[in-house]
């Protein structure tokens, strides 16, 4: 019933839905009976609509989205498949997702992971994000990223400890942070999230798919495989 789903999508979207519905010939009791017997069609239609909307939002932003802040990359920096993650160091689900991302990197030698710092939960997560970008500037991003999640939640003490463990030059990092050097990048990440309709963390984007929440290795792995073959 592809054309019925199309009519439903048009109705949900509000683009000439009434005319299309009438033209479909399903404007009578038969339609009501069909939908009562097959309500899953509505859910399927809405899912298709959401997927198309998501793809339309992603397409014009892909290059910007996949271009990292210099150094804020994990995995194969020259990889041919890019996974983008919006992350917050105060987010417990982001912490749970770290081993998932690490496992995906290990299983996919062509995987490049671009992390977009998106600190929305606390002022301390903003401070941790700034330090992460300072670590990236010094080539210590992955080490800081892992240490921060292990030593968190973010606080002045845990941020300093993670930076020290990662081999970050703290004096140099704090000097860079004090200049406001990294704030424009955080604003860019927030703007991208808003344009993509991302309201929480973690959020993962690979290919033309956006996955919200701690969806797990299987779901992200399937999206990576699809992006690789598409």
Buried (B, 14 or more C-beta within 10 A) or exposed (E): EEEBBBBBBBBBBEEEBEEBBEEBEBEEEEBEEBBEEEEEBBEBBBEBBBEEEBEEBBEEBBEEBBEBBEBBBBBBEEBEBBBBBBBBBBBBBBBEBBEBBBEBBEEBEEBBBBBBBBBBBBEBBBBBBBBBBBBBBBEBBBBBBBBBBEBBBBBEEBBBBBBEBBEBBEEEBBEBBEEEBBBEBBEBBBEBBEBBEBEBBBBBBBBBBBBBEBBEBEBBBBBBBBBBEE
